[in-house]
Amino acid sequence: MDLVNRSRHIGGTGPAADDWARDAALAAVPQITLDAMIPPGTRVVVVAPHPDDEILTCGALLHLVAARGDAPLIVAVTDGEASHPGSPAWPPERLRQARTDETDAALAHLGIDADRVRRLHIPDGGVTAAAPELERQLAAIIAPGDIVITTWRFDGHPDHESTALACSAVARQCGARVLQAPVWGWHWSAPGDGAMPMSQARKLPVPNDALARKRAALGCFHSQIEGDASSGAAPILPAFAMERVLHPFELYFPDHA
């Protein structure tokens, strides 16, 4: 499938979580243990295009790594200030502060201190245009031997895709390894269409406690999960979208997928 040229439109409601749960290709994805995927002592660097992407992609993994005694680093590419364009209640400066606070609260549910976040302040919605600057900043953070986790390079959101490409470029230069996870790929693709590279994927099993913590962490993003009464806009991250990433596993693709 030519994913470069395929339309990856994020609209409507997309497939339900239950539809994905019945997908044969997803069911056939092999499992991998945490220690096999992230050897103990390895630094995990999660590069999130927007505040909440670190939870949507790998919130359970973050908790499991932290509980094991390793301290992951979260890199916030943007401040998420453009999520409510034209909203009287959510101007960009309010969103910047709110989404910072939401991230800190979410990470606390996972057992991670707020000082483990590095903020790059790339413009929300402008990651593609700022790709050289993003690569420059990431090159000062990512080190040889790191495992970098970010969004999928065909995720459908330009910020997600450009972040993945920047991570790949920097990792190749310094000898780090990249894993990618879908967020909106669960939405624009569909069970059975072959769009997501399940044959190359691995599943990290998520224990019940870690799944509960991931759910609680997502619940901290009030600016995203609640509607905007001032503009009548629906939630940016509706419940049906969150349910698609609350499987009893997290799905990861290798960098080239």
C-alpha positions in Angstrom: 0.0 0.0 0.0 1.3 3.4 -1.0 0.9 5.3 2.3 2.8 8.3 1.0 0.0 9.0 -1.5 -2.9 7.6 0.4 -5.4 10.1 1.9 -5.1 10.1 5.6 -8.1 12.3 6.5 -9.0 12.6 10.1 -12.8 13.1 10.0 -16.0 11.6 11.4 -15.8 9.2 14.2 -13.6 6.4 12.7 -13.8 2.8 13.7 -14.9 1.9 17.2 -12.5 0.4 19.7 -14.6 -2.8 19.6 -14.1 -3.0 15.8 -10.3 -3.0 16.3 -10.6 -5.5 19.0 -12.1 -8.0 16.5 -9.4 -7.3 13.8 -7.6 -10.5 12.8 -4.4 -8.8 11.8 -4.2 -6.9 15.0 -4.9 -10.1 17.0 -2.0 -11.8 15.2 0.6 -9.2 16.1 3.3 -10.8 18.3 3.7 -9.7 21.9 7.0 -8.4 23.3 8.1 -8.0 26.9 9.1 -4.7 28.3 12.7 -5.9 29.0 13.0 -7.2 25.5 11.7 -4.0 24.0 13.4 -1.6 26.4 16.4 -3.2 28.1 16.8 -2.2 31.7 19.0 0.9 32.0 18.2 2.2 28.6 17.0 5.8 28.4 13.6 6.2 26.9 12.9 9.6 25.2 9.3 10.1 24.3 8.9 12.9 21.7 5.3 14.2 21.8 4.0 16.6 19.1 1.3 17.9 21.4 0.6 17.6 25.1 -1.3 14.4 25.6 0.4 12.5 22.7 2.9 11.1 25.2 0.0 9.4 27.0 -1.9 8.4 23.9 1.1 6.7 22.3 2.8 5.1 25.3 1.3 6.1 28.6 1.4 2.5 30.0 5.0 2.0 28.8 6.0 5.2 30.6 4.6 4.0 33.8 6.2 0.5 33.5 9.6 2.0 32.7 9.4 4.4 35.7 8.2 1.7 38.0 11.2 -0.4 37.0 13.4 2.4 38.2 14.4 4.0 34.9 13.6 7.7 34.4 12.1 8.4 31.0 12.4 11.8 29.3 9.4 13.5 27.7 10.1 16.0 25.0 7.1 18.3 24.3 7.5 19.6 20.7 4.7 22.1 20.8 2.7 23.6 23.7 -0.6 22.7 22.1 -1.7 26.3 21.9 -3.6 26.0 18.6 -6.1 23.3 19.6 -9.1 25.8 19.9 -8.8 28.3 17.1 -11.0 31.3 17.6 -12.3 30.1 21.0 -13.2 33.0 23.4 -12.6 30.7 26.4 -9.4 29.1 25.2 -7.0 31.8 23.7 -3.5 30.5 22.9 -1.8 31.8 26.1 -4.4 30.1 28.3 -4.0 26.9 26.4 -0.2 26.9 26.8 -0.5 27.1 30.6 -3.4 24.7 30.8 -1.8 22.0 28.7 1.4 22.3 30.6 -0.5 21.8 33.9 -2.5 18.9 32.4 0.7 17.2 31.3 2.2 17.5 34.8 -0.9 16.1 36.4 -1.1 13.2 33.9 2.6 12.2 34.4 2.0 12.2 38.2 -0.5 9.4 37.6 2.3 7.4 35.8 4.8 8.1 38.6 6.9 10.6 36.6 8.0 13.9 37.9 7.3 17.1 36.0 11.0 17.9 35.8 11.3 15.0 33.3 9.7 17.2 30.6 11.7 19.2 28.1 9.6 21.8 26.2 10.8 22.9 22.7 8.1 25.6 22.1 7.7 24.8 18.3 4.5 26.4 17.0 1.5 24.1 17.3 0.4 23.3 13.7 3.7 24.5 12.4 6.0 21.5 13.0 6.5 20.8 9.3 7.7 24.4 8.6 9.9 24.2 11.7 11.5 20.8 10.9 15.1 22.1 10.7 14.7 23.8 14.1 13.1 20.7 15.5 15.9 18.5 14.3 18.5 20.9 15.7 16.9 20.8 19.1 16.4 17.1 19.1 20.0 16.6 18.2 21.0 18.2 21.4 18.8 15.9 23.4 18.8 12.4 21.8 22.0 10.4 22.5 23.5 7.2 21.2 21.7 4.2 22.7 18.5 6.0 23.5 15.2 4.5 22.5 13.0 7.2 21.1 9.2 6.8 21.0 7.1 9.1 18.9 4.0 9.2 16.8 3.7 7.2 13.5 5.1 8.8 10.4 1.8 8.1 8.6 -0.4 9.1 11.5 -2.5 11.6 9.5 -1.8 14.7 11.5 1.0 16.8 9.9 2.6 17.6 13.3 2.7 13.9 14.1 4.2 12.9 10.8 6.8 15.7 10.8 7.8 14.9 14.3 8.3 11.2 13.4 10.5 12.2 10.4 12.6 14.5 12.5 13.1 11.8 15.2 14.2 9.3 12.5 16.7 11.7 11.0 18.3 12.6 14.3 18.3 9.0 15.5 20.1 7.8 12.4 22.8 10.4 12.9 23.5 9.5 16.5 22.8 5.8 16.8 19.5 5.9 18.7 16.6 3.6 17.9 13.1 4.8 17.1 9.7 3.2 17.8 6.5 4.8 16.5 3.0 4.4 17.8 -0.3 5.3 16.1 -2.7 7.9 17.5 -4.9 9.0 14.6 -3.9 5.9 12.6 -6.6 4.1 14.6 -9.1 6.7 13.2 -8.4 7.2 9.5 -7.6 3.6 8.8 -9.9 0.7 9.4 -9.8 -3.0 10.4 -8.9 -5.2 7.5 -7.7 -2.4 5.1 -4.1 -3.2 5.6 -3.1 0.5 6.1 -1.3 0.0 9.4 1.8 -2.3 9.2 0.6 -4.9 11.5 3.0 -7.5 10.1 5.9 -5.4 11.4 4.3 -4.3 14.7 4.8 -5.6 18.2 2.4 -5.5 21.2 3.5 -4.6 24.7 1.0 -6.2 27.1 -0.4 -3.7 29.5 -1.3 -4.9 33.0 -4.6 -3.7 34.5 -3.0 -1.3 36.9 -0.9 0.4 34.1 -4.0 0.6 31.9 -6.0 2.3 34.8 -3.1 4.7 35.3 -3.1 5.5 31.5 -6.9 6.1 31.6 -6.5 8.4 34.6 -3.7 10.3 32.9 -5.8 10.9 29.8 -8.5 12.2 32.1 -6.3 15.1 33.2 -6.5 16.7 29.8 -9.7 18.6 30.5 -9.0 21.2 27.7 -9.1 18.3 25.2 -11.8 15.9 26.5 -14.4 18.5 27.3 -16.5 20.5 24.8 -16.0 24.2 24.5 -19.2 26.0 25.7 -17.9 29.4 24.5 -17.8 28.2 20.8 -20.0 25.2 20.8 -17.1 23.0 19.6 -17.0 19.3 20.4 -14.1 17.8 22.4 -10.8 17.7 20.6 -10.3 14.2 22.1 -13.7 12.6 22.4 -14.3 9.5 24.5 -14.4 7.2 21.4 -11.0 8.3 20.3 -9.5 7.7 23.8 -11.0 4.2 23.9 -9.1 3.2 20.8 -5.7 3.6 22.6 -6.9 2.0 25.8 -6.4 -1.6 24.7 -4.8 -4.1 27.1 -1.6 -3.6 25.0 0.2 -0.8 23.3 1.2 -1.1 19.6 4.6 -0.1 18.3 6.0 0.0 14.8 9.7 0.0 13.9 11.1 3.2 12.4 10.8 2.1 8.8 7.1 1.0 9.0 
